[in-house]
Amino acid sequence: MSTAENIGKIMESMPQNYRERIGDVVFGKSGKFPFWPSMIWDPRFCSEAVQKMALKKLKTGYLVYFYGSKDFGFSNFKNTKNLEENIEAMKIQKMMKSEAKKFDNALKFAIEDSKLSKDERIKFIHGYLK
């Protein structure tokens, strides 16, 4: 069975509330990096390399697209925070000065995207990544 087929089966078996979060704009945190403006992403629409990573981590968190970087990563469930409720707290988190400007730009994009419907966000980002 191919990686894409495995991801499809896993996604179909995930709880409804998990699948409903796809397209949500959030703050995600991966590894030692600071919380970052992100969108919860559907791994069925990623490269095979990202899908292989997803096979190992989907049960413990969300695949997220990090605004401003074109990168994907995993944010475990407890490190995935609502965007609107956490903007002020995330603005004051510790990060290197060089990252602060990138964070501010990413946050602007995330806030703009959060004003769109989920379908509009996902279509726009799919087109942007091509």
N, C-alpha and C positions, 0 to 999 in steps of 0.2 A: 504494500500500500504506500502511496506517495506521501510526502510530508503534507502537501495541501489537503489530501483526503483525510489524513489523521487529524489535522487542525479542524477540518469541517465537522468531523464526528465529535471531537471534544467540544467545539462551540455549540453544537446541537444539544449536547448533554449538560451544558452549563445551566444553572438556574435562570429563570426568566429575569429576575432582578439584575443579574450580572449582564445579560445581553441588552437589557434596557439602558444600561449606563453607557453603552458605546455611543460616542459622539458628545458625551458630557465634557465640558471644559472644567478642569480641576487644577489643583497643585499636586504634582506627583514628585516623589522622591525616590531616587535610585542610588543605592550604595552610599558612598560618602558625600555625594553631591548635595547641594542645598535643594529645598523644595523649589520646583520650577513650574511655570505655567505650562499646562499640558492638555492634551485631549485624549480621552480613553478611545482606543483604536481597536478595530476588528482585525485580528491577525490573518484572516482569510484574504485580506487585501494588502499583503506585504510581500517582500522578497522571500525567497526560500530560506536565506540565512536568518532572517527575523523569525520566520515560522519555526525553524529548528530550535531557536532560543525559546520560543513560545511553548513548544511542546513540553519543556522542562518546568515552566513557571506559571502556566495559566491557572492552576488550581490554587495558587497562593496570592495572586494579585492581578493587576490590569496591565496590559500592554498600553503604553502611552506614547504619543507623539509629542516631543518637546518643542514648543514654539521657539522660533528663532534659530534652531539648529538643524532642522530636518533629520534629527536623530530619533530613534525609538529606544525605549528601555522598559523595564518593569518597575512598577510601583506596587509594593505589597498593599494589601487592603487597608492596614492601619496608617500607611503613609500616603494615602490618597485623600486629599481634603477638598471640600467644596471651594470653588474659586471666590464667589462673592462674600462668603462668610469669613474668609481668611486673608483677604488682601492686605489689611493693615499689619497683621502679625507676620506675614511673609515678607513685607517690605523691610522689616527691621531685623530679619534673620541675619546671622553672620555669614559673610561671603567676602571673597577677595574683591578689591576695588574694581579690578578689570572685569569681573563678572557682574557687578552691580548695574552697569550700563546695559549690558546684554539682557539682564533680567528685566530691567525697566522696559526695554523695547519688546521683549517677548510678552510681558504683561499687557502692553498696549494691544498687541495682536490678539491675545487671548480675550481681553475684554471686548474688543470689536467682534470677535467670533461668537462670544457668548450672547450677543444680541441677535444672532441669526438663529433660525430653526436648526435642529440637529441635521436634518436632511441637507440644508444649504451648506452647513459647515463641512459635512463629510464630502459633498460633491466638490466644494471649493478646494479642500485639502487634497483630494484625489487628483484633481487637475493640476495643482501646484507641484505635486511630487513627481509627475510624469516628466 
